[in-house]
């Protein structure tokens, strides 16, 4: 498996901090780890050992944001 890229698209900013639109860039790594690099004035980088489960749980805010895949799913 190759790394698979995605973006975090924010449709509603529930915290009032990160703004709207394409707010972060991410990668799902071959070992199942995911990383997310925030855009903006104070960028940061985070890794999750539980991959997309953790990334979606922490950052999608119950539908206010969504994962948009750049690369196709290699499993399909």
Secondary structure, 3 states (H helix, E strand, C coil): CCCEEEEEEECCCCCCCCCCEEEEEEEECCCCCEEEEECCCCCCEEEECCCHHHHHHHHCHHHCEEEEECCCCCCC
